[in-house]
């Protein structure tokens, strides 16, 4: 997996999504224990899919991001293929199920 990209504005988020074939957003909040516990597990999963670029957003730093991406809780995990959202998981994520979903999308995206 590539290095995490910290994103600090809606413009950064849009540019990130549109400039990567496979773009993954991890949206977190500062005082969210679930967010902090889940992040290393998600990073471990994504390490198996090296072409996915990961962007990290702290929703506390971008107050408008919730409305922009229709986010109602944290953490939120969103995977985009060519700028289109193809997977969204929120709050309590089952890591193995998440991995299987990402795997299917990854290999389909690599076929096209």
C-alpha positions as CSV (number, residue, x, y, z in Angstrom):
1,X,0.0,0.0,0.0
2,X,1.1,3.5,-0.7
3,X,1.6,6.2,2.0
4,X,-1.5,7.7,3.5
5,X,-2.4,11.1,2.1
6,X,-3.7,13.5,4.7
7,X,-6.5,15.6,3.2
8,X,-7.4,18.9,4.7
9,X,-10.1,20.4,2.4
10,X,-13.0,19.3,0.2
11,X,-10.9,20.4,-2.8
12,X,-8.0,18.1,-1.6
13,X,-10.5,15.2,-1.3
14,X,-12.0,15.8,-4.7
15,X,-8.6,16.1,-6.3
16,X,-7.4,12.9,-4.5
17,X,-10.5,10.9,-5.7
18,X,-10.2,12.1,-9.3
19,X,-6.5,11.6,-9.6
20,X,-6.3,7.9,-8.6
21,X,-7.8,4.9,-10.4
22,X,-8.4,3.3,-7.0
23,X,-8.9,5.8,-4.2
24,X,-9.8,4.9,-0.7
25,X,-10.9,7.4,2.0
26,X,-10.7,6.8,5.7
27,X,-12.8,9.4,7.5
28,X,-12.2,9.6,11.2
29,X,-12.8,11.9,14.2
30,X,-10.3,13.0,16.8
31,X,-12.0,11.5,19.9
32,X,-13.3,8.4,18.2
33,X,-11.9,5.2,19.8
34,X,-13.5,3.0,17.2
35,X,-11.8,5.1,14.5
36,X,-8.3,4.7,16.1
37,X,-8.8,1.0,16.8
38,X,-9.9,0.2,13.2
39,X,-7.3,2.2,11.3
40,X,-4.4,-0.3,11.7
41,X,-6.6,-3.2,10.7
42,X,-7.8,-1.4,7.6
43,X,-4.2,-0.4,6.7
44,X,-3.2,-4.1,7.0
45,X,-6.0,-5.1,4.6
46,X,-5.1,-2.4,2.1
47,X,-1.4,-3.4,2.2
48,X,-2.5,-6.5,0.2
49,X,-3.8,-4.2,-2.6
50,X,-0.9,-2.0,-3.6
51,X,-2.7,0.0,-6.3
52,X,-5.2,1.4,-3.9
53,X,-4.2,4.9,-2.7
54,X,-5.4,5.8,0.8
55,X,-6.5,9.2,1.8
56,X,-7.1,10.1,5.5
57,X,-9.6,12.7,6.6
58,X,-10.1,14.0,10.1
59,X,-13.7,15.2,10.0
60,X,-13.0,17.6,12.8
61,X,-10.5,19.4,10.4
62,X,-13.1,19.6,7.5
63,X,-16.4,20.5,9.1
64,X,-18.2,20.5,5.7
65,X,-17.1,17.0,4.8
66,X,-20.1,15.3,6.5
67,X,-22.5,17.1,4.2
68,X,-20.3,16.7,1.1
69,X,-19.9,13.0,1.5
70,X,-23.2,12.2,3.3
71,X,-21.4,11.0,6.4
72,X,-23.5,10.5,9.6
73,X,-21.0,8.7,11.8
74,X,-17.3,7.8,12.1
75,X,-15.3,6.0,11.0
76,X,-16.4,5.8,7.4
77,X,-14.5,3.9,4.7
78,X,-15.2,4.7,1.1
79,X,-13.6,3.1,-2.0
80,X,-13.7,4.8,-5.4
81,X,-12.9,3.4,-8.8
82,X,-12.3,6.1,-11.4
83,X,-14.0,8.7,-9.3
84,X,-17.2,6.6,-8.6
85,X,-18.0,5.3,-5.2
86,X,-18.2,1.5,-5.2
87,X,-18.0,0.6,-1.5
88,X,-18.9,2.3,1.7
89,X,-18.6,0.9,5.2
90,X,-19.3,2.8,8.5
91,X,-18.8,2.6,12.2
92,X,-18.5,-1.1,13.0
93,X,-16.7,-2.8,10.2
94,X,-16.2,-6.6,10.0
95,X,-12.6,-6.7,8.8
96,X,-12.8,-10.0,7.0
97,X,-16.0,-9.1,5.1
98,X,-14.5,-5.8,4.2
99,X,-11.4,-7.5,2.9
100,X,-13.4,-9.8,0.7
101,X,-15.4,-6.9,-0.8
102,X,-12.2,-4.9,-1.5
103,X,-10.6,-8.0,-3.1
104,X,-13.6,-8.5,-5.5
105,X,-13.6,-4.8,-6.4
106,X,-9.8,-4.7,-6.8
107,X,-9.6,-7.5,-9.2
108,X,-12.6,-6.3,-11.2
109,X,-11.1,-2.9,-11.5
110,X,-7.8,-4.4,-12.6
111,X,-9.6,-6.3,-15.4
112,X,-11.0,-3.1,-16.9
